Amino acid sequence: MTSIKISPSILSADFSKLGSEIKSLEKAEADLIHIDVMDGHFVPNITIGPEVISKLRKYTSLPFDVHLMISPVHEFITNFAEAGADIITIHPEATDDLVASIKKIKSLNKKAGVSLNPETSIDKVLPVLKMIDLVLIMSVNPGFGGQKFIKETLEKVKSLRKQIDEQGLKTQIEIDGGINFENAKIAKMAGVDILVSGTTIFKENNGDLKKNIQLLRKG
């Protein structure tokens, strides 16, 4: 397995200076920037929209890993693609036609991801596995940062890893929710390619971003 990638979640950043926070993450050798978009409807929180993302785009050349927790999602895909998203990840429950939404993302020359909540079976993603670039396993219930890691979600990671490897696919597995230095190790062992982390990266070791990213990557 190649070196694990780190996608810091700006949900834990200082929202009053997001541009400089993103610059600091790039200097700290992050691989991607994870942006959680919540609508207060699909999940019980509201974050940022495409206008803010487009403003942030100038601060880094790192890929924007945009997780859309909005419903209905299909009609907003173009907005986020135009705003500067590089990866657009959606939930099966947020669209009437998952295949059509994935095709729309791909038609805009973006990478497509599908996210599975803790209670959502991998059966939802298996039929489209060959179409997508990423499966995002939620290891907490989406909505708020700082929640405790749900260890049982690693069984999904293992099952997906087996399916992806057996089919010879390049689809990557990302995990998001409660990721810290300890469970990063078991997530990597289960077959994860990308770790999303917010609280650990921004708060541990007095906010030493580079050190925290390195520690997670070593995991």
N, C-alpha and C positions, 0 to 999 in steps of 0.2 A: 504493500500500500504506500502511495506517495504521502508526503508530509501533509498533515491535516491543516485545513484552512480555517482561519478565524474571521468571523463576520461580527464585529462589535455592534450591538444594538444601541442606537442613539436614543432609545426610550429612556435610558439611564443618564444621558448627557445633560448638560446645563442648557435648557432651551433658550436662554437669553443670549447665548453665544454659540449657536449650533455650527456656524461656519468655521470658527476657530477650533471647535471641538473636533470636527471632521478632519481639518488640517493636521491636528495633533495625532489623530488615529492613523493617518497615512504615514506620518513621521515615525510612529511607533510600530510600523510594519504590519498593519492589518492587511488582510487580503481583499476584503469587501467591506461595504458599509451596509448594515442591515437597518432597513427603515420600515417600521410597523405603522400601517395605516388602518385606523379604526374609526368606525362611523357612529358609535353609540347605539347601534341597532343590532348588527350581527354579533358584536361583543359589547360589554358594558363599559366602554371608555371611548373617548374621542381624542384623536391625535392630530396629525397633519394631513394636508391634501396636496394635490399636484402643484399648486402655485408655490408652496414652500419648497418642495423638492426641486423645482426648476431654479429657484434662487440658490439652493445649496449646491447645485451641479457644478458651478464654477470653482468651488473650493477644493476639488480633488479629481484626479483621473481614475480613482479606484471605482470598480463596478458598484452600482447601486443595486442592492439585493432587496427588492421591495415586496413586502408581504401584505397583501390586500385582505384585510378582515372587514370587508364591506359587502352588503347585499342589497339589491342584486348587483353583481360585480361586472357583468358583461359590458354594459354601456359605458363603464368608466375606464376600460382597459386602454383605449386610445389616449385618453388624457394623461395617464401615468407613463405611457410609452413616450409621448411627446415631451413630458416633463423631464425625462432623462433617466428613467429606470432602465437597467440592463437585464435584470431578471425580474419577472413578474410572477408571483406565486399567489394562487387562488385556492379557495376551499370548494370542494365538490358541492357542499350544501348551499353555496352562495350563487349558483348558476343553474338555469334550467337545462342547459346542454353543455356538459363539461368538455366534450370533444370540440364543439363549436368555439368555445371560449379559448381553448388551447390553440386552435388553428388561428384565431384572431391575434393572439399574442405572437405567434410565429410569423404571421403575415406582416407584422410590424418590425420584423427582424430583431426580436427580443427572445431571450431564453425564457422557457416556460416552466413553472413549478406548480406542484399540487401539494397542499398542506393537509395533514391529517390531525384532527384534534385527538386528545387522549382516548375518547370513546369511539372514534371513527375507525372502522376496520380497514386493513390494507386492501381488502377486496374492492374498495372504491377507486383505487389507483392502478391496480394490476392491469385492467383493460387498456389503459393509456400509457403504460410504462415506456413503450417504445417511442411515444410521441414527445415525451417531456425530457427536460434536462435535469430536473431536480425534484426530489420528494422531501418536503419539510415535515419532520415528525415533531409535533408539539408535545413537550414533556411537562407542560403545565396547561391548565385551562386558559386559553388566550384572553387577554383583556388588560392585565396589569403586570408590571415588572415586580421582581422580588419574591415570586412564589416558590414553593418548595418543589424540587425535582420529583417527578413520578417515575420511579425506577422501572415499573412494569412496562413502560413504553419502549424499553430497550428490546423487548421480545419482537416488536414490530420491526425495529431496525434489523435484527438478525434475520427475520423472514424476508425482508426486502433485499437485504444484501445477497441472500441465497438466490432469489429470483433474478436479480440484476446480473449476478455473476454467471448463473446458468444460461441466461439468454445472451451473454456477451455484450451487454449494454454499457453505455458510458454514463448513464443516469447517476447523478450524485445524491447522496443522502445527507441531509442537513438536520440538525436537532436544535431546538430552541425551547428554553424554559428551565430556570433554576440551575444552569450550568456553572459549576465551580471547579476548583483545581482537583478535587477528589473524583467527582463523577465524570469529569472529562476523560479520565483514563478508561473507565468502563464503557463509556460511549464509543471511544475510539476502538476498543477491543470488540465491541458489538458490530462495527462496520461503518461507523459514521465518517463522512468525508469533510464536513463543514460544521464547526461549532459556532452557534450564536450565543453571545454572552453580553449582558449589560452590566448588572450590578457588580459582578466580580471584576470586570475590566475597569470600571470607573471608580470603584470604592476600595478594593483591596490594596494593601501596601501603599497607603496614603495616596491612592490615585495614580500610581506609577504605571501608565498605560503600557509602555514598552515591556516592562517586567511582567505584567500580568498577561499580556498577549503571549510572551515567550513561555511562561509557565503553563498556560493552557495548551500551547502547541506541543510542548514536551509531553503533556499528559498521555 
